[in-house]
Amino acid sequence: MMVVPVADTAYGTIVNTEPSVAKTVETKASTETIVREYFSDIPVMVQIARCESTFRHTRADGSVLRGEIDAADTGVMQINKRFHSRTASELGLDLENLYDNMKYARYLYEKKGTQPWRASSPCWGRTIAMK
């Protein structure tokens, strides 16, 4: 297990849980399971992933999911590379990697809460309020 060089957060240290297998086939179901496990301590992030990407990190052809409105939005958490690639890179994270995409989303959540995903709040906001 490798600890990413990011300060401890209120929810613990960001840990690399990426499998050491050379290539893992991602399916929507497996990505959903991974997201639910990674964000089990922050349920709103699970709902944000559901709304932002329907738990998809890659397309059927294997390419990383891009936003429909803004192609800079990347991966399962739809992190906008235009605004966040520099910081992600400084943290040693690759936003096109499923695990790094989630790690950076956790980092963002710790810094700004759900604000970076406010555009999709009509989808996830009601779900959280009902729980």
C-alpha positions in Angstrom: 0.0 0.0 0.0 1.4 3.4 -1.0 0.4 6.6 0.8 -0.1 9.5 -1.6 1.8 12.6 -0.4 -1.3 14.5 0.7 -1.8 15.7 4.2 -4.1 13.7 6.5 -7.7 14.7 6.0 -10.6 14.6 8.4 -11.5 11.3 6.9 -8.0 9.8 7.1 -5.0 9.6 4.9 -5.5 9.2 1.1 -4.2 5.7 0.4 -3.4 4.0 -2.9 -5.7 0.9 -3.1 -5.1 0.4 -6.8 -4.6 -3.2 -7.7 -1.1 -4.1 -8.7 -2.5 -6.0 -11.7 -1.1 -4.8 -15.1 -4.6 -4.1 -16.6 -8.0 -4.3 -15.0 -11.1 -4.5 -17.1 -13.5 -1.8 -15.7 -17.2 -2.4 -15.9 -19.8 0.0 -14.7 -20.7 -2.5 -11.9 -17.1 -2.9 -10.8 -16.5 0.9 -10.9 -19.6 1.5 -8.9 -18.4 -1.0 -6.2 -15.0 0.7 -6.1 -16.5 4.1 -5.8 -18.9 3.0 -3.0 -16.1 1.4 -1.1 -13.7 4.3 -1.5 -16.3 6.9 -0.5 -18.1 4.8 2.2 -17.2 7.5 4.7 -18.6 10.3 2.5 -21.9 9.1 1.1 -22.6 12.3 -0.8 -19.5 11.6 -3.0 -21.1 8.3 -4.0 -24.2 10.2 -5.1 -22.1 12.8 -6.9 -20.3 10.0 -8.9 -23.7 8.5 -9.8 -25.0 11.8 -11.1 -21.8 13.0 -12.8 -20.8 9.7 -14.6 -23.4 7.0 -13.7 -20.4 5.3 -12.1 -18.4 5.1 -15.4 -14.8 6.0 -15.6 -14.2 4.6 -19.1 -16.2 4.3 -22.3 -16.9 1.0 -24.1 -13.8 1.6 -26.2 -11.6 1.9 -23.1 -11.1 5.6 -23.4 -11.5 7.8 -20.3 -15.0 9.3 -19.9 -15.2 13.0 -20.9 -17.9 15.4 -20.1 -20.7 15.9 -22.6 -20.9 19.7 -22.0 -17.2 20.3 -21.2 -14.7 17.7 -22.6 -12.2 18.8 -19.9 -14.4 17.0 -17.3 -12.7 13.7 -16.8 -13.4 10.3 -15.3 -15.8 9.0 -12.8 -15.9 12.2 -10.7 -15.8 14.5 -13.8 -12.8 16.5 -12.5 -12.2 19.4 -14.8 -8.6 19.1 -16.1 -8.5 22.8 -17.2 -8.8 23.9 -13.6 -7.3 20.9 -11.7 -4.6 19.2 -13.7 -1.8 21.3 -12.3 -2.7 20.7 -8.7 -3.4 17.0 -9.3 0.0 16.7 -11.0 1.7 18.4 -8.1 0.1 15.8 -5.8 1.4 13.0 -8.1 -2.1 12.1 -9.3 -3.2 11.3 -12.8 -6.9 12.3 -13.3 -7.3 9.7 -16.0 -6.6 6.9 -13.5 -9.8 5.8 -11.7 -8.1 5.7 -8.3 -6.3 9.0 -8.7 -9.5 10.6 -10.0 -11.3 9.5 -6.7 -8.3 10.6 -4.6 -8.3 14.0 -6.2 -12.1 14.2 -5.7 -11.6 13.5 -2.0 -8.9 16.2 -1.8 -11.3 18.6 -3.5 -14.1 17.7 -1.1 -11.8 18.3 1.9 -10.9 21.7 0.6 -14.3 22.9 -0.8 -17.0 20.4 0.2 -19.5 19.7 -2.6 -19.1 23.1 -4.3 -17.0 21.8 -7.3 -20.0 19.6 -8.2 -22.7 22.2 -7.6 -23.9 22.0 -11.3 -25.1 18.5 -10.7 -26.6 19.2 -7.3 -30.2 19.0 -8.6 -29.5 15.3 -9.1 -27.6 14.4 -5.9 -28.9 17.1 -3.6 -32.4 15.7 -3.3 -31.1 12.1 -2.8 -28.9 13.1 0.2 -31.7 15.2 1.7 -34.1 12.3 1.7 -31.7 10.0 3.7 
